[in-house]
Amino acid sequence: MVDPSDKTAIEDIEYITKCKVQAFVSTSTDIKKAIEHYYGPFEERLKKRKTSELSFAKAKKQSTVDSY
């Protein structure tokens, strides 16, 4: 979130995730580094996402064909 003092955003996230949110101030560079540390480089995540979307599309197409 851009504004860590945005109580409405914090409450919305807590409500949706059913988790307690602690907001911190950080630079965008440090946030990007943390995301890459825990989730891997952007290119790898994008490749995995595309692969899983293609697998889902194939499975969905196959289930449509099987139902006829």
Buried (B, 14 or more C-beta within 10 A) or exposed (E): EEEBEEEEBBEEBEEEEEEEBEEEEEEEEEEEEEEEEEEEEEEEEEEEEEEEEEEEEEEEEEEEEEEE
